Amino acid sequence: MMIITFGTGSVFARQLVVIEPARIHTSQSASSPFNDIAQIDETLPLLGKVGEWYKTKYNGNEGWVISSQVRLVSGAAESGSRDNLFTQQDVSMLPPVPAADGTTNLGYGRIRESNTKILQELDPGSPFLVIARRGAIFPLAGKGDTWCLVKVESKDTTGWVRCDNLEIFDELPTKSKLLEDARIVLFIIIGAGALVLIIAFFITYRHIKAERQRKIFVRKNALILAKEAKTVQFMLTNTTTPIERCFSEIGFNVNITKDSVTARQSIEHSQPDIVLVDWNFEPAIFAKIENLFARLSSSSTITYFLFYNVPDPSKAPESKVLKNVSFFGPTLSDRDIFKVVTPLIVNNEYDSKNVQASVQRCALQGEINGGNLLEVLQFIEIGRRTGCLMVETKGPFGLVYFDNGKIVYAAAGTRWQGADAVYAILNQPTGKFRFVLNKHPKNANLNLSTLSVLMEWTKEKDEASKR
């Protein structure tokens, strides 16, 4: 049973005055035993209150008296007597008693949470009158620090509810107040929707950007016609690797065939981007490749051809059918492969004369556009140029120094040095560049083949497009 108690020690107090013979019961029930009977006009100390019962002390015994037999009054404490005193602060905890005519208006309480119980008595274990839904409004009949007394009009009575379960108003909330609350909720919903749209926009933007990158760095297909393995020599490290692995590492899907029937079927079914042919694959292999691709001349796919193990590349036959052909002898290096592969990576359509002319025009200065920095570095590599490539994006961004086509120094922004700086420069979508011949750095932080750096960058781009 929840009991509102009052401390002692203040000169301000409330007392009970007996207005008719009052039984002092042992509990809050008219049927409970009583210890004594207080007479009219006797004064009793008020020790607490539960519902319509007051706790008091009479003839040295504590007990309970019903409110109809006593009257609550204020009075001064008698000197030396402290049992019947309680502080003003304690008095404020007692819910005020409504006026007899019911005109007292203590305000209104709106239920904060659904399934809130309105109790019959000031006791958490008390039976409940009703279970209120969220937003239900009740007139207040009393208000303390912890518990509030509300009018339950449907039951024509009052009940108790914890104050923290109520939103208190001085006046009955009007429709405008409810509309204001609804408006706030609507703004919250709109704000959340706008946030979702912004997030969706950025996700879509990144997806479109990734798709664009995939289109630029699309994975290519290579077909190798050879009955024996072929190795490629890396100029920088003086090591060798199988030709199929060399192409696989720079982002090609590689298919190897060892007979002409399978080769013809592969080419007719899915025309490759580059065909690598061992000159010794079978007699008259060059003429057979010409005849095969003459029938495929209507195809929109542009195919590159690299013949190796050619006895004398300088005397290789010219072809009116195969436009993009390169011939190499028994020794094949990564530099030889790069000359063929770079235009394939950078351009969707290939015309060797136009590419070389565009490289010559843009080699000294120009606008960054469509991956042409890759062409510029190819030009520097092939021409074994010495100088400094300067790149600007709204301001100075990066420098790359070359010595006979090799990269000897690179820096970009405030973050990148060495090979990472070259990658950062190649990743710039827009800006300006200028190549100044015969410029040398004060210090060197690299000594790498431009070819190896570009191949590694191409490989990373291809792997990034798969993620």
C-alpha positions in Angstrom: 0.0 0.0 0.0 1.4 3.4 -1.0 1.4 5.8 1.9 1.9 9.5 1.7 3.9 10.3 4.9 5.0 13.6 6.3 8.2 14.4 8.3 8.4 16.4 11.5 10.4 19.4 12.7 8.6 22.5 11.2 6.5 25.0 13.1 3.9 24.7 10.3 1.6 21.7 10.6 -1.8 20.3 9.7 -4.0 18.5 12.2 -7.2 16.6 12.3 -10.1 17.9 14.3 -12.8 15.3 15.3 -16.2 16.4 14.1 -18.0 13.2 15.3 -16.9 10.3 17.5 -14.2 8.7 15.5 -13.0 5.2 15.7 -9.2 4.7 15.4 -8.9 1.6 13.2 -5.9 -0.6 12.9 -6.0 -0.4 9.0 -7.7 1.5 6.2 -11.0 -0.4 6.5 -14.3 0.3 8.4 -14.5 -3.4 9.1 -11.0 -3.6 10.7 -10.7 -3.6 14.5 -10.4 -0.3 16.3 -8.2 0.6 19.3 -10.0 3.6 20.6 -12.6 6.3 19.9 -11.7 10.0 19.7 -14.3 12.5 20.9 -15.7 15.6 19.2 -13.3 18.6 19.1 -10.3 16.5 20.0 -7.2 17.2 17.9 -5.2 14.5 16.2 -1.9 14.6 14.4 -1.8 13.9 10.7 0.8 11.3 9.9 -0.2 10.3 6.4 -3.1 9.7 3.9 -4.3 6.9 1.7 -7.5 7.5 -0.2 -10.2 8.6 2.2 -8.2 7.4 5.3 -5.9 9.5 7.5 -3.1 8.0 9.5 -2.9 9.4 13.0 -1.8 8.7 16.6 -4.2 8.6 19.6 -3.3 7.8 23.2 0.1 6.6 22.2 -1.2 4.2 19.5 -1.0 4.8 15.7 -4.1 4.0 13.7 -6.4 5.1 10.8 -9.5 7.4 10.9 -11.9 7.9 8.0 -12.0 11.4 6.6 -15.8 11.8 7.1 -15.3 11.9 10.9 -12.5 14.5 11.0 -11.7 17.9 9.5 -8.2 18.9 8.3 -6.9 22.1 9.7 -3.7 24.1 9.9 -2.1 25.0 13.2 1.1 25.8 15.1 3.2 23.2 16.7 3.1 23.0 20.5 6.4 23.5 22.2 8.3 20.3 22.7 5.7 18.3 20.6 7.1 17.2 17.2 5.1 14.0 16.5 2.2 16.0 15.0 4.4 18.2 12.8 5.3 18.0 9.0 7.1 20.4 6.7 5.7 22.6 4.1 7.7 20.8 1.5 6.0 17.5 2.6 2.6 19.2 2.4 3.3 20.0 -1.2 3.5 16.3 -2.0 -0.1 15.8 -1.0 -2.5 16.0 -3.9 -4.8 18.9 -3.4 -8.4 18.1 -2.5 -11.0 19.5 -5.0 -13.5 22.0 -3.8 -16.9 20.5 -2.8 -18.6 22.2 -5.7 -16.3 20.6 -8.2 -15.2 24.0 -9.6 -11.5 23.5 -9.0 -9.6 23.2 -12.3 -6.1 21.8 -11.9 -5.6 21.3 -15.6 -5.6 18.2 -17.8 -3.3 15.3 -18.4 -2.7 13.5 -21.7 -1.6 9.9 -21.6 2.0 9.5 -23.0 2.0 5.8 -23.6 -0.7 3.3 -24.6 -1.9 0.7 -22.1 -1.4 3.0 -19.1 -3.4 1.8 -16.1 -5.6 4.2 -14.1 -5.6 2.7 -10.5 -8.5 2.7 -8.0 -6.2 3.5 -5.1 -2.8 5.1 -4.5 -1.0 1.8 -4.6 0.9 0.2 -7.5 -0.8 -3.1 -6.6 -4.3 -1.6 -6.7 -6.9 -2.8 -9.2 -7.3 -0.5 -12.2 -10.3 1.4 -13.3 -9.5 1.6 -17.0 -6.5 1.1 -19.3 -5.9 4.3 -21.2 -4.7 4.6 -24.7 -2.0 7.0 -25.8 -3.3 10.5 -26.3 -6.4 10.1 -24.0 -7.1 13.2 -22.0 -8.3 13.3 -18.4 -9.2 16.3 -16.1 -6.9 16.5 -13.1 -8.5 16.1 -9.6 -5.1 16.3 -7.7 -1.4 16.4 -8.5 1.6 15.5 -6.4 5.3 15.0 -7.3 4.9 11.3 -8.2 1.2 10.5 -8.4 -1.7 12.4 -10.1 -5.4 12.0 -9.4 -7.5 12.1 -12.5 -11.3 12.1 -13.2 -12.4 9.0 -15.0 -15.7 10.4 -16.4 -16.7 7.0 -17.9 -16.7 5.5 -14.4 -17.9 8.7 -12.6 -15.0 8.5 -10.2 -11.4 9.3 -9.8 -8.3 7.2 -10.2 -4.5 7.4 -9.7 -1.8 7.5 -12.4 1.9 8.2 -12.2 2.6 11.9 -13.2 5.5 10.9 -15.5 2.9 9.0 -17.6 1.0 12.3 -18.2 1.6 15.4 -20.3 0.1 18.2 -18.2 -1.8 21.2 -19.8 -3.4 24.1 -18.0 -6.2 24.2 -20.5 -7.9 21.5 -22.5 -5.8 20.9 -25.7 -7.6 22.3 -28.7 -7.7 20.9 -32.2 -5.1 23.5 -33.1 -2.7 22.0 -30.6 -3.4 18.5 -32.0 -2.9 19.9 -35.5 0.4 21.4 -34.4 1.5 18.0 -33.0 0.4 16.4 -36.3 2.3 19.0 -38.2 5.5 18.3 -36.2 5.1 14.6 -36.9 4.6 15.4 -40.6 7.7 17.5 -40.7 9.7 14.7 -39.1 8.4 12.3 -41.7 9.2 14.7 -44.6 12.7 15.3 -43.2 13.4 11.6 -42.9 12.1 11.1 -46.4 14.4 13.8 -47.7 17.3 12.2 -46.0 16.5 8.9 -47.5 16.3 10.5 -51.0 19.7 12.2 -50.5 21.3 8.9 -49.5 19.7 7.2 -52.4 20.9 9.9 -54.7 24.5 9.5 -53.6 24.3 5.7 -53.8 22.9 6.0 -57.4 25.6 8.5 -58.3 28.4 6.3 -57.1 26.8 3.4 -59.0 26.6 5.4 -62.2 30.2 6.5 -61.7 31.3 2.9 -61.1 29.4 1.8 -64.2 31.2 4.5 -66.2 34.5 3.3 -64.9 33.6 -0.2 -65.9 32.9 1.0 -69.4 36.2 2.8 -69.7 38.2 -0.1 -68.2 36.2 -2.9 -69.7 37.8 -6.4 -69.5 39.3 -7.4 -72.9 39.6 -10.9 -74.4 42.9 -12.3 -75.8 43.2 -15.5 -77.9 46.6 -17.2 -78.2 47.3 -19.6 -81.1 50.4 -21.5 -80.1 51.4 -25.2 -79.7 54.3 -24.3 -77.5 54.6 -22.0 -74.5 56.0 -18.5 -75.0 57.7 -16.3 -72.4 57.9 -12.6 -72.1 60.9 -10.7 -70.8 60.4 -7.9 -68.3 62.9 -5.2 -69.2 63.0 -3.7 -65.7 63.7 -6.8 -63.6 65.3 -8.9 -66.4 62.9 -11.8 -65.5 60.5 -13.8 -67.7 56.8 -14.9 -67.4 54.5 -16.9 -69.6 52.8 -14.8 -72.2 49.3 -15.8 -71.1 50.1 -14.8 -67.5 51.5 -11.4 -68.7 48.1 -10.6 -70.4 46.1 -12.0 -67.5 47.8 -9.8 -65.0 47.0 -6.6 -67.0 43.3 -7.5 -67.1 42.7 -9.8 -70.1 40.6 -12.9 -70.3 43.0 -15.3 -72.0 42.1 -18.3 -74.1 44.7 -20.7 -75.5 44.1 -22.9 -78.5 46.5 -25.4 -80.1 44.7 -26.3 -83.3 43.2 -24.3 -86.2 39.7 -25.8 -85.9 39.3 -24.8 -82.3 40.8 -21.4 -83.1 38.4 -20.8 -86.0 35.4 -21.8 -83.8 36.6 -19.4 -81.0 37.0 -16.5 -83.3 33.7 -17.0 -85.1 31.8 -17.5 -81.8 33.3 -14.6 -79.9 35.7 -12.3 -81.9 38.6 -11.5 -79.5 40.1 -8.0 -78.9 43.6 -9.2 -79.6 44.9 -12.4 -81.3 48.5 -13.5 -80.5 49.8 -16.0 -83.1 53.0 -18.1 -83.1 54.4 -17.8 -86.7 55.2 -21.5 -86.4 51.7 -22.5 -85.4 51.2 -24.1 -88.9 52.3 -23.3 -92.5 50.8 -20.2 -94.1 49.2 -19.2 -90.8 49.2 -15.5 -91.8 47.1 -16.2 -95.0 44.7 -18.4 -93.1 44.1 -15.7 -90.5 43.5 -13.2 -93.3 40.9 -15.5 -95.0 39.1 -16.1 -91.7 38.8 -12.4 -90.8 37.9 -11.4 -94.3 34.6 -13.3 -93.7 34.2 -11.4 -90.5 34.8 -7.9 -92.0 31.2 -6.8 -91.3 31.8 -7.2 -87.5 32.0 -4.0 -85.5 34.6 -5.5 -83.2 38.1 -4.2 -83.9 40.8 -6.9 -83.4 44.5 -6.4 -82.9 47.1 -9.0 -84.1 50.5 -9.7 -82.7 52.6 -12.3 -84.6 55.7 -13.5 -82.8 58.6 -15.8 -83.7 58.6 -14.1 -87.1 62.0 -14.9 -88.8 62.5 -11.4 -90.1 59.8 -8.9 -88.9 61.1 -6.2 -91.3 60.1 -8.4 -94.2 56.7 -9.4 -92.9 53.9 -9.3 -95.5 51.4 -6.4 -95.7 47.7 -7.1 -95.3 44.7 -5.4 -96.7 42.4 -7.3 -94.4 44.2 -7.1 -91.0 44.7 -3.4 -90.2 46.2 -3.6 -86.7 49.1 -5.9 -87.1 52.4 -6.1 -85.3 55.3 -8.5 -86.0 58.0 -9.5 -83.6 60.9 -11.9 -83.7 61.7 -14.8 -81.3 62.3 -12.5 -78.4 59.2 -10.8 -77.0 59.5 -8.1 -74.2 56.9 -6.3 -72.1 57.9 -3.1 -74.0 56.8 -4.8 -77.3 53.5 -5.8 -75.7 52.9 -2.4 -74.3 53.1 -0.8 -77.8 50.2 -2.9 -78.9 48.1 -3.0 -75.7 48.0 0.7 -74.8 45.9 1.9 -77.8 43.6 -1.1 -77.2 43.0 0.0 -73.6 42.7 3.7 -74.2 40.7 3.8 -77.5 37.5 2.0 -78.6 38.5 2.7 -82.2 42.0 2.4 -83.4 43.9 4.1 -86.2 47.6 3.9 -85.6 48.4 7.0 -87.7 45.8 9.1 -86.0 46.8 7.9 -82.6 50.4 8.7 -83.2 49.5 12.1 -84.6 47.3 12.9 -81.6 50.1 11.8 -79.3 52.6 14.0 -81.1 50.2 17.0 -80.8 49.3 16.6 -77.2 52.7 15.4 -76.0 53.9 18.9 -75.0 50.8 20.4 -73.4 47.0 20.2 -73.5 43.8 19.4 -71.6 43.3 16.1 -69.7 40.5 14.3 -71.3 39.5 10.7 -71.9 42.6 9.0 -70.5 45.0 10.8 -72.8 47.6 11.1 -70.0 48.1 7.4 -70.6 48.9 8.1 -74.3 51.3 10.9 -73.2 53.2 8.6 -70.9 53.3 6.0 -73.7 54.7 8.6 -76.1 57.4 9.4 -73.5 58.2 5.7 -72.9 58.4 4.9 -76.6 60.4 8.0 -77.5 62.7 7.6 -74.5 62.1 11.2 -73.6 63.8 13.1 -70.8 61.9 15.9 -69.1 59.2 16.9 -66.6 55.4 16.3 -66.9 53.5 18.9 -64.9 49.8 18.4 -64.1 47.3 21.1 -62.8 43.8 20.7 -61.5 42.7 24.1 -60.3 46.3 24.6 -59.4 49.6 22.7 -59.3 48.9 19.1 -58.6 51.8 16.8 -59.6 55.2 16.4 -61.2 56.7 13.4 -63.0 60.3 13.4 -64.1 61.6 11.1 -66.8 65.1 10.1 -67.9 65.2 8.3 -71.2 61.6 7.2 -70.8 62.0 5.9 -67.3 60.3 7.5 -64.3 62.9 8.8 -61.8 60.8 11.1 -59.6 57.0 11.6 -59.0 55.0 13.6 -56.4 51.4 14.7 -56.3 49.5 16.9 -53.9 50.8 16.7 -50.3 50.1 13.0 -49.9 51.6 11.0 -52.7 55.2 10.2 -53.6 56.7 7.7 -56.0 54.5 5.2 -57.9 51.4 6.3 -55.9 51.9 9.8 -57.2 51.9 8.6 -60.8 48.6 6.7 -60.1 47.1 9.8 -58.5 48.0 11.8 -61.6 46.6 9.2 -64.0 43.3 9.2 -62.0 42.7 12.9 -62.6 39.6 13.1 -64.9 40.2 16.8 -65.9 42.9 19.4 -65.7 45.9 20.6 -67.8 49.3 19.1 -68.4 52.6 20.3 -69.9 55.7 18.3 -70.7 59.0 20.3 -70.6 61.9 18.6 -72.3 65.3 18.1 -70.7 64.3 19.0 -67.1 65.9 17.0 -64.3 64.9 16.6 -60.7 67.3 17.6 -57.8 66.6 14.2 -56.2 65.3 10.9 -57.4 62.7 8.8 -55.6 62.0 6.2 -58.3 63.8 4.2 -61.0 61.0 2.4 -62.8 60.1 1.6 -66.3 57.1 3.7 -67.4 55.7 0.6 -69.0 55.7 -1.4 -65.7 54.0 1.5 -63.9 51.3 1.9 -66.5 50.6 -1.8 -66.7 50.3 -2.0 -62.9 47.9 1.0 -62.9 45.8 -0.6 -65.7 45.7 -3.8 -63.6 44.4 -2.0 -60.5 41.8 -0.1 -62.5 40.5 -3.4 -63.9 40.3 -5.0 -60.5 38.5 -1.9 -59.1 35.9 -2.2 -61.8 35.0 -5.7 -60.6 34.3 -4.7 -57.0 
